[in-house]
């Protein structure tokens, strides 16, 4: 399992992130915002959180290669 906090500023960023998350077909990816857990592969779910927002993306995989790809994919939006 790998968790990364990201900031989503607008709907274009949300769309780009969801497209990247859809590349993880063999893994479950969740988006946690407060007490809500949303499927990170759903654009409607991600947009329903209200933008801009800071959320945690959680990759449910123990494969180090997939975790590295996950980190690289979210790097532009990662909260420093």
Backbone bond lengths (Angstrom), bond angles and torsions (degrees), N, CA, C in turn:
res aa  C-N    CA-C-N  psi(-1)  N-CA   C-N-CA  omega(-1)  CA-C   N-CA-C  phi
1 X - - - 1.444 - - 1.530 107.82 -
2 X 1.332 115.79 137.38 1.470 122.61 -179.42 1.517 107.63 -134.26
3 X 1.346 116.86 132.11 1.459 122.40 179.91 1.517 110.00 -120.00
4 X 1.340 116.23 133.83 1.459 122.31 177.96 1.527 108.62 -134.59
5 X 1.338 116.61 130.83 1.469 121.78 176.52 1.526 108.38 -89.55
6 X 1.333 115.75 128.34 1.464 121.03 179.94 1.521 110.37 -128.93
7 X 1.318 115.31 158.81 1.469 122.12 174.98 1.516 107.77 -113.54
8 X 1.327 115.06 122.92 1.466 121.64 178.36 1.528 107.30 -105.50
9 X 1.317 116.32 114.01 1.462 121.80 -175.02 1.532 113.68 -86.04
10 X 1.356 116.64 -39.09 1.468 119.26 -173.01 1.533 110.29 -150.59
11 X 1.323 115.43 178.50 1.466 120.40 -176.03 1.532 112.13 -68.35
12 X 1.331 118.59 -28.07 1.474 119.85 177.11 1.523 110.35 -66.30
13 X 1.333 116.32 -42.37 1.463 120.61 177.61 1.523 110.00 -64.70
14 X 1.329 116.96 -41.87 1.464 120.74 178.58 1.520 110.63 -60.79
15 X 1.323 117.03 -43.50 1.462 121.22 179.55 1.530 111.20 -63.71
16 X 1.318 117.18 -42.89 1.460 121.24 179.47 1.532 110.79 -63.39
17 X 1.328 116.83 -43.34 1.469 120.69 179.76 1.525 110.99 -64.36
18 X 1.319 117.10 -44.73 1.467 120.51 179.51 1.528 110.63 -62.01
19 X 1.326 117.69 -39.92 1.467 120.32 177.16 1.529 111.18 -61.32
20 X 1.331 117.05 -40.62 1.466 120.45 177.37 1.527 110.30 -65.86
21 X 1.321 117.54 -43.04 1.467 121.34 -179.01 1.529 111.54 -64.63
22 X 1.328 117.48 -30.95 1.456 120.65 177.94 1.528 112.02 -67.91
23 X 1.332 117.42 -15.15 1.459 121.24 174.61 1.524 112.83 -72.83
24 X 1.322 116.98 -14.47 1.469 121.65 179.18 1.526 109.44 -95.66
25 X 1.317 116.07 61.96 1.468 121.89 -176.39 1.526 113.01 -65.47
26 X 1.327 116.88 -29.29 1.458 120.64 -177.17 1.522 113.04 -88.16
27 X 1.347 117.96 2.23 1.468 122.51 -176.79 1.522 110.14 -130.79
28 X 1.317 114.91 155.94 1.460 120.68 172.88 1.520 107.73 -92.72
29 X 1.339 117.20 132.16 1.463 121.82 178.26 1.527 107.96 -125.25
30 X 1.337 115.41 123.38 1.455 121.38 -179.69 1.515 110.20 -111.09
31 X 1.325 114.41 155.13 1.459 122.34 176.32 1.530 105.61 -122.43
32 X 1.331 116.72 122.00 1.465 121.33 -176.35 1.526 109.06 -111.47
33 X 1.317 115.10 123.53 1.467 122.17 178.75 1.523 106.87 -131.43
34 X 1.342 115.74 103.10 1.462 119.32 -176.13 1.510 109.89 65.11
35 X 1.317 116.92 -122.39 1.466 120.57 -179.94 1.534 112.94 -96.07
36 X 1.331 116.59 3.54 1.464 121.04 -178.47 1.525 111.46 -96.94
37 X 1.319 115.87 137.51 1.464 122.48 174.29 1.520 106.95 -118.14
38 X 1.332 115.39 122.41 1.463 121.79 -173.61 1.518 109.00 -123.36
39 X 1.316 117.30 147.18 1.462 121.79 173.98 1.525 108.07 -67.82
40 X 1.334 117.09 118.63 1.468 121.56 -176.44 1.527 112.55 -71.99
41 X 1.318 117.86 -6.99 1.462 121.25 178.50 1.530 111.47 -93.48
42 X 1.332 117.05 4.17 1.461 122.56 -178.07 1.530 110.29 -108.98
43 X 1.325 116.45 114.26 1.464 119.76 179.57 1.522 111.04 -63.80
44 X 1.320 118.11 -38.07 1.461 120.32 178.78 1.521 111.23 -65.59
45 X 1.325 116.62 -38.47 1.461 120.38 177.66 1.516 111.61 -64.17
46 X 1.327 116.94 -45.72 1.466 121.12 -178.83 1.522 110.22 -66.00
47 X 1.313 117.85 -42.75 1.474 120.46 179.47 1.528 111.94 -67.93
48 X 1.329 117.71 -26.42 1.466 120.71 -178.00 1.530 112.44 -68.85
49 X 1.322 118.11 -12.99 1.465 120.88 -179.81 1.517 111.88 -74.99
50 X 1.310 117.30 -17.21 1.460 120.85 -176.27 1.524 109.50 86.37
51 X 1.301 116.38 132.53 1.462 120.82 -177.18 1.518 109.97 -117.99
52 X 1.299 119.39 148.73 1.459 128.64 -2.56 1.527 110.75 -77.22
53 X 1.338 115.91 157.28 1.456 120.28 179.34 1.529 110.52 -157.89
54 X 1.315 115.58 159.50 1.462 122.56 172.60 1.516 107.28 -109.76
55 X 1.326 115.80 129.05 1.462 121.29 -176.80 1.526 109.89 -137.68
56 X 1.325 115.19 162.68 1.462 121.52 174.51 1.519 108.58 -102.04
57 X 1.327 116.20 128.60 1.461 121.60 172.38 1.519 107.50 -101.11
58 X 1.326 116.32 130.36 1.463 121.40 -176.69 1.523 109.07 -120.99
59 X 1.333 115.63 119.80 1.462 122.31 175.20 1.519 107.35 -94.42
60 X 1.314 117.57 120.90 1.461 122.46 -179.38 1.521 109.67 -94.32
61 X 1.330 115.22 74.11 1.462 121.95 178.50 1.522 108.35 -153.41
62 X 1.318 116.68 142.30 1.467 121.72 177.16 1.521 112.03 -99.38
63 X 1.336 117.27 3.57 1.462 121.74 179.56 1.533 109.50 -74.80
64 X 1.360 117.96 116.27 1.472 120.27 -177.93 1.530 113.60 -59.18
65 X 1.321 117.60 -34.08 1.468 121.43 179.06 1.534 110.63 -64.85
66 X 1.329 116.30 -44.99 1.475 120.47 179.41 1.526 110.38 -66.23
67 X 1.338 117.41 -37.51 1.453 120.77 178.47 1.524 111.04 -64.23
68 X 1.326 117.38 -39.22 1.467 121.28 178.65 1.527 110.71 -66.72
69 X 1.339 116.94 -42.26 1.466 121.36 177.23 1.533 110.56 -62.13
70 X 1.319 115.95 -39.31 1.469 122.48 178.08 1.532 110.09 -61.19
71 X 1.328 116.44 -47.32 1.458 121.10 -179.98 1.523 111.66 -63.60
72 X 1.324 117.08 -43.73 1.466 120.96 178.34 1.524 111.38 -62.88
73 X 1.332 116.92 -41.19 1.459 121.06 -178.52 1.514 113.38 -62.83
74 X 1.343 116.87 -35.58 1.463 121.09 -176.99 1.522 113.80 -94.59
75 X 1.313 118.31 -0.64 1.463 122.91 -175.92 1.534 114.10 -52.51
76 X 1.342 120.36 -42.26 1.478 119.39 -177.86 1.545 113.88 -63.43
77 X 1.334 117.51 -22.90 1.453 121.50 -176.37 1.535 113.06 -110.52
78 X 1.313 116.70 0.95 1.463 121.91 -175.75 1.530 110.80 -63.05
79 X 1.338 116.23 135.40 1.464 121.60 176.25 1.517 107.63 -78.32
80 X 1.303 116.11 124.32 1.477 121.09 -177.00 1.508 110.62 -83.91
